Amino acid sequence: IWGGSCMLTQLQDDPWWRVDLEVTKHISSVKIFARDSYQSRMAGYRIMVSDTMDIADAAVCYTAVEGVAPPQEGHVPCEASGQYLWIQTLGRGYVQMCEVEIYPLESSLCDEGTTCDPNTVCTRPNGVDECSDCISGTYVVGGSCEEIPNLARSCGPSGDTACFATQSSQEGGFEASRAVDGSTNRDIWGGSCMLTQLQDDPWWRVDLEVTKHISSVKIFARDSYQSRMAGYRIMVSDTMDIADAAVCYTAVEGVAPPQEGHVPCEASG
């Protein structure tokens, strides 16, 4: 917060931050870089889009689960069109962020440093500078669009099945494999969520079969009781011993995973 690049409102009812994109833009997601402390001040935030400067005209495109603050650094979905984008904390509180990036629909998701053509180096477009026609979920490899692989479902002889998962304990029938079954249904009763028992330092682990180079992890959180995972972390190792695991991401104290979003984890294991 003291690095000269963060905004902060006063303590007030329903504080907000707004950006004017100058013209109507078609938005797919918003990436928030949260303050490195007191992140829980924005618990219960929402994102809205409008064509006017009146917040009453704004349509909600994303609402966080009650008690959940923005991820330290991660995308949240916001499929909407408008000239103004708003981020608001509901109730008495603050808005505090250090950077906001807004991504368009049908945008390039090239990895930084990937060449789109011999004369253009692609970076994430942040609303402008699209250097390929790749759609969301793809990236550029050698001038062509390739699907971003989900390493958790790249196991087996043909490399297209779910990897083996396990967890520290199991509540009822909520087994570890459900987290990599290919379904993003966030309803705990929908047959596709895992759940440990209440215990000290619970964990979930997936075996990628061979060493993989990882850039990020996308978590689809349960649609309720999300705050149960507040203070989570992500680790990578070359063995099955958690003591050997190196931390690649640690959430701010009190912050749970996003409802649906990427968190950075640059590691190999």
Number of C-alpha atoms within 10 A of each C-alpha: 15 6 6 7 10 14 14 15 13 10 12 14 12 14 21 21 17 15 13 15 14 10 10 14 20 18 24 21 22 23 22 20 19 25 25 15 12 15 23 19 20 26 23 19 26 20 23 22 28 21 20 14 16 9 17 8 12 18 17 17 20 20 20 21 21 14 18 25 27 28 24 25 21 23 24 23 18 24 17 20 20 20 18 22 29 20 25 22 25 20 14 12 22 25 25 27 23 17 14 16 15 20 26 22 17 17 25 27 26 27 17 10 11 16 19 23 15 8 7 12 14 22 18 18 18 19 17 11 12 19 20 22 16 19 15 17 15 20 25 23 15 12 13 13 19 15 14 14 12 14 21 21 17 16 17 13 7 7 11 14 16 22 19 17 17 17 17 15 17 15 11 10 12 19 20 23 20 19 24 21 16 14 13 17 15 17 13 15 10 10 15 21 24 22 22 18 13 11 9 7 7 14 16 17 18 19 19 18 14 9 12 13 12 16 14 16 18 17 15 18 24 24 14 13 13 19 17 14 15 17 14 18 15 18 17 23 17 15 11 12 8 13 8 12 15 15 14 18 20 16 20 21 14 18 25 27 28 24 24 19 21 20 23 17 19 14 17 15 17
